[in-house]
Amino acid sequence: MAKHNKTDPRIIVQMTHLNNIGGIETAMWHVAKAFKDADITFLINSHADGAKTAMQRLETLQKVIYDNDMCTTYEADVALIFTPIMTDVPLDHIEARKIYQFCHSDIGALMECNGWRDFKW
């Protein structure tokens, strides 16, 4: 794991639910690998039964925190929030100068739901 100095920007990558494998999980791995010298903390709120391996893999490159209660407030310069659409995001527990949220969904299935069927983009 990389050593960081106090001038490095602190980055939180927050994932509301980590699956065994998927597009977001793959993106997180590539972020950890591409920026292995950056000060990144992966904050995971829940995970699938088989996802502990993915968390351990991330830990080889960056700090990983598993916090399913979200009682702690986390501070960073930048926060990247990865969530499935229509998932509660505990933003009141993340303090950052810049926050970016990435939503992930199956657009075909979403357009079948009431309220989204006639939504105009």
C-alpha positions as CSV (number, residue, x, y, z in Angstrom):
1,M,0.0,0.0,0.0
2,A,1.3,3.5,-0.9
3,K,2.6,5.9,1.7
4,H,1.0,9.3,1.6
5,N,2.1,12.7,2.7
6,K,0.0,15.5,4.1
7,T,-0.1,17.4,0.8
8,D,-1.8,14.6,-1.1
9,P,-5.5,15.2,-1.8
10,R,-7.6,12.8,0.3
11,I,-10.1,10.9,-1.8
12,I,-13.0,8.8,-0.6
13,V,-14.6,6.3,-3.0
14,Q,-17.9,5.3,-1.3
15,M,-19.8,2.3,-2.5
16,T,-23.3,1.7,-0.9
17,H,-23.2,-2.0,-1.9
18,L,-20.3,-4.1,-3.3
19,N,-21.3,-7.1,-5.4
20,N,-19.0,-10.0,-6.3
21,I,-18.3,-8.5,-9.8
22,G,-19.8,-5.9,-12.0
23,G,-19.1,-2.7,-13.8
24,I,-18.8,-0.5,-10.7
25,E,-16.7,-3.1,-8.9
26,T,-14.4,-3.4,-11.9
27,A,-14.2,0.4,-12.1
28,M,-13.2,0.6,-8.4
29,W,-10.4,-1.9,-9.0
30,H,-9.1,0.1,-12.0
31,V,-9.2,3.3,-10.0
32,A,-7.2,1.7,-7.2
33,K,-4.7,0.2,-9.6
34,A,-4.3,3.3,-11.8
35,F,-3.9,5.7,-8.8
36,K,-2.1,3.4,-6.4
37,D,0.1,6.2,-5.2
38,A,-2.9,8.5,-4.4
39,D,-4.5,8.8,-1.0
40,I,-7.7,6.9,-1.7
41,T,-9.9,5.3,0.9
42,F,-12.6,2.9,-0.3
43,L,-15.7,3.1,2.0
44,I,-18.1,0.2,1.6
45,N,-21.5,0.1,3.4
46,S,-22.7,-3.4,2.5
47,H,-21.5,-6.2,0.3
48,A,-22.6,-9.5,-1.3
49,D,-21.6,-12.7,0.4
50,G,-18.8,-13.4,-2.0
51,A,-17.5,-9.8,-2.2
52,K,-14.9,-10.1,0.7
53,T,-12.4,-11.3,-1.9
54,A,-12.9,-8.0,-3.8
55,M,-12.5,-6.0,-0.6
56,Q,-9.2,-7.9,0.2
57,R,-8.0,-7.3,-3.3
58,L,-8.6,-3.5,-3.0
59,E,-6.8,-3.6,0.4
60,T,-3.6,-4.6,-1.4
61,L,-3.5,-1.2,-3.0
62,Q,-5.5,1.2,-0.8
63,K,-7.2,1.6,2.5
64,V,-10.7,-0.1,2.7
65,I,-13.2,0.7,5.4
66,Y,-16.3,-1.5,5.9
67,D,-18.9,0.7,7.7
68,N,-22.5,-0.7,7.4
69,D,-23.8,1.6,10.2
70,M,-22.5,4.9,8.8
71,C,-22.2,6.4,12.2
72,T,-18.8,7.9,11.5
73,T,-18.2,11.1,9.6
74,Y,-15.5,10.9,7.0
75,E,-13.6,13.9,5.6
76,A,-11.8,14.2,2.3
77,D,-11.0,16.7,-0.4
78,V,-12.9,14.7,-3.0
79,A,-15.6,12.1,-2.6
80,L,-16.7,9.7,-5.4
81,I,-20.0,8.1,-4.6
82,F,-20.9,4.9,-6.5
83,T,-24.6,3.8,-6.1
84,P,-27.3,1.9,-7.8
85,I,-30.1,4.3,-8.8
86,M,-32.8,4.9,-6.1
87,T,-30.4,3.9,-3.3
88,D,-30.1,6.1,-0.2
89,V,-26.7,7.8,-0.1
90,P,-25.4,8.7,3.4
91,L,-24.1,12.1,2.3
92,D,-24.6,13.6,5.8
93,H,-21.6,11.4,6.9
94,I,-19.2,12.5,4.2
95,E,-17.6,16.0,4.3
96,A,-15.7,16.9,1.1
97,R,-14.9,20.0,-0.9
98,K,-16.1,18.2,-4.0
99,I,-18.6,15.3,-4.3
100,Y,-19.4,13.4,-7.4
101,Q,-22.1,10.7,-7.6
102,F,-22.2,8.0,-10.2
103,C,-25.5,6.1,-10.5
104,H,-25.7,2.7,-12.0
105,S,-28.9,1.1,-13.3
106,D,-30.4,-1.1,-16.0
107,I,-32.1,1.6,-18.1
108,G,-34.4,-0.9,-19.8
109,A,-35.8,-2.2,-16.5
110,L,-36.0,1.3,-15.1
111,M,-38.1,2.6,-18.0
112,E,-40.7,-0.2,-17.2
113,C,-41.3,1.3,-13.7
114,N,-44.2,3.6,-13.0
115,G,-42.9,7.2,-12.8
116,W,-40.1,6.6,-15.2
117,R,-42.0,5.2,-18.1
118,D,-42.9,8.7,-19.5
119,F,-39.8,10.5,-18.2
120,K,-38.3,12.8,-20.7
121,W,-34.5,13.0,-20.7
